[in-house]
Amino acid sequence: MPRILITGASSGIGAALARHYAQTGVSLILVGRNAERLETVARDCRASGATAETARLDTRDRAAAIALVHRSDAEAPLDLVIANAAVNGGNQEGQVEAEDVAFETADINYTGTLNVMLPALTLMLERGRGQIVLLSSLAAYAPLQDAPAYSGAKAALVAHGLALRQKVGPRGVKVNVVTPGYVKTPMGGELKGWRPLEISAEEAAERIAKGIAANRDLIAFPYILTALARTVLLLPESVRKAGLYAFRFQRRKRR
């Protein structure tokens, strides 16, 4: 029975991935901060035939994250860990990103990912099999001035994930990095700005799952935005600034 742990599973891409993988014979551990939304996703997964359990966790809590991974793996070895939990960060009403927002964004998007991924990696290396997927963003290639901490954390995940892939692949553990473009999710809805080639969370989940099955190093989409994003740092700063200006955004005021 494949055993899959997904963080950030209460909504957006994480929830869509949970529902995508839900079928008879699959065991899911759905992790997030909102217990009510997690249980809603879990019920959908159970209705599709999967075994689904939920775990409320703030991934910034390293001790709790390690305990959860070890407990889940002890019940049955984890085959796939998808580290998806993230926040937008960014500014409010065009201001420079606040210090506390920047620290929180980096802690959740990078350190929080490591808190789940690294203990899972250690366990997988011990038995010589397993797969880890890190959710990054196209902002890793084309950093956004309105979300510097988010862009930096996502870039760190690309570098960390690809470096690990080279190191642990020969030892039986697969590592994949996902860099999606705009996806229609509750988190994305917090932002106001141009969102070209936006796709649904369900379509994103299908593309990610195909990339995971094929063990692709980088699972990047859509193609056009990926090509543009990966080219942008090669351009002169004046051209780069003009090109990225169209992608500026602000956080909506919270109601």
N, C-alpha and C positions, 0 to 999 in steps of 0.2 A: 504494500500500500504506500504510494508516494506521500511523503509528509512535507508540507510546505508551510513556512512561517512568513507572514507578510506584515510589515509595520506600516503605519498610516493607512490601515485597512478600513477605517470607518467611513471614508468617502473618497470621491475622485478616482484617480488611477488605482489606488490600493484596493478600493472596494470593487472596481471593475475587474481587476486581476483575480480577486477572490472568487467572484462569480464566474469568471472565465474558466478557472481551474476546477470549479465545483462539479464533481460527478462521482458516481459510485466508485468506491475504492480509493478515493483521495482523502487524506486527513489534513485539515487546515487549522493553523493557529493564527488567529486574527488579532493583531495588536494595535492599540491606539489609545487616545486619551478620553474619548467619549464612549462610555460603556453602553449607553442606549443605542447610539448609531451602530456600534460594533455588533450588538445583538441583532439588530435589524438585518445587517449584512449576513450574519451567521445563519439566521433563519432562512434566508434566500438560498444559501449554500446547502443547507440541510435538505431543503425542498428539492434540490437537484441531485440528491443522493450522497453528498459528501458528508464526512464527519467534520464538524466545525466546533472549535472551542475559542473563547475570547479571553483576552488578557489586557487589563487596563495598565498602561505604562507610559510614563514620560521618559523618552529615550535619553534625556540628559542625566537621569539617575543611573549612573554606571553600575552600582552594586545590584540594583533591581533588574537592570537589563541582563547582566551576566547570570543572575539567578534564574531569570525566565528562560534564557537560552539553554542553560544546563538542565533545568527541570523538563523542558519540552523535549530535549534530546534524550534524556534518560528514559522517558516514557516510550519513545521509538526514535531511532536516528533521523535527524533532519536531512532530507534530500535536497531541498531548495530553500534558501533564505533570500527574500526580496526586501531590501532596505529602502523603503519608500517614504518614510515620515519626513515631512518638510514644512517650512513656512516661507512666506514671501519675503518678509522684511521690507525694505524700501522706505521711502519717505512719505510724509503726510503733507498734502497741499504744497508740494514743490520744495520743501525744506531739505537741508542736508540730512542724511540718515543719522538719527539720534544714536548716541553711544550705547544706550541700553538695548535699543533695537538691533544694532549691529552685533553685539555680543550674543543676544538671544538667538539671532538668525544663524550665526556661526556655530553656536553650541548645538542647536537642533539639527541643522542641515549637514554638518560635518562630524563634530564630536559625537553627537547622538547616533549617527550612522555607525561610527566606529564601535560604540558601546555595544551594539548588537552584532555587527559583522565580525569583529575580531574574535570574540569567544566562540562563535559558530565556526569560524575558519580553523581555530585550533582543534576543535573536535573533529572536523572533517579531515584535517591533515592526519590526525591520529589513526583514522580508519582508511585513509587513502581514497576517499570519494566524497562527492557533494558539489553543490553549485551555489554561488553567491552572486546576486544581482544588485548593483548600486544604481539608484535613480538620480541622475544628474539633470542637466538642462543644456539647451543650445546656448544659454547665457554663459556657459563655461568657455565658449569660443569667442563670443561677442559680448563682452561685459557691459552691463547696463549702468549708466551713471546714476539712475534712480534706485538701483539696488546693488550697491557695491559689495556688501557682505554676502548677499545671496549669490552673486556672480562668483565671488572668490571661493565660497564654500563648494559650489558646484564644480568649479575648475579643479579644486583639490580632490574631489571625488574621482574625476576623470584620471588625473595623474596617479592617484593612489590605486585605483582599480586596475588600470592598465599595467602598472608596475607589478602589482600582486599577481596578475594573470600570467606574466612571464615567469615569475618565480615559482608559483604553486601548481601551474598547469602540468608540469612533468610529474607531479606527485599525486595526480588524480583529482585535483579540485579545480573546477571551472569558475572563472570570474568574468562577469559581463557588466558593461557600463551602458546605461540607457541615457540618451540625450534627446528628449522629445522637444518639439516646438510647442506651439500653443495648443493647449488641450482645454476643453470646456469642463471646468471643475468648480466646486465652491471656492477653492483657493484662488483660482484664476479670476473668479467673479469679484474678488476684492480689489481688482485693479481696473482702472479706466485708461484706455489708450487703444491704439491700433493693434489688432490681433490677427494678422494675415494667415490664411491656410489653417485656421483652427479646426480641430477635429474633436469628436466626442471621446469621452473616457473609454467607452467600449471599444471604439476603433483603435485607440492607443493600446489598450490591453491586448488586442489581437496581434498587433504588430510586435509588441514586446514579447509576447509568448512565442511567436514564430522565431524571433531572434534568439530567445533563450534556447529553444529546441535545436536551433542550428549552431548554438555555441558561438555566436558572433562576438567579436571583441567589443565593438561599438554598435549599439542598436540605435541608430539616429534617423529621425524623420521629422517633417517631410523632406524629401530630397532637395528641393530648391532652396529652402531656408537653411538646410544643413550646409550645402555648398557655399552659400553666401556667408554664413556665420564662420565657417572654417577658413574663409579667405580674408575676412575683414582685418585681422591683425597684420596681414602682409601689406596692407595699404598705408600710404602716408597718413599722418594723423589728421590733417585737414579733411581729406576725403573720408576717412573713417568716421570722424565726428559728424559730417554731413549725412552720411549713410545711416548712422545709428540714431540720428535725431528723430526720425520718423517712428522709432520704436520706443520713445520715451513714454512713461506712464506715471500715474499717481495712485496712491492707495485711496479707495473710497472711504469717506467718513463712516465709522462704525455706528450703526443705529442702536 
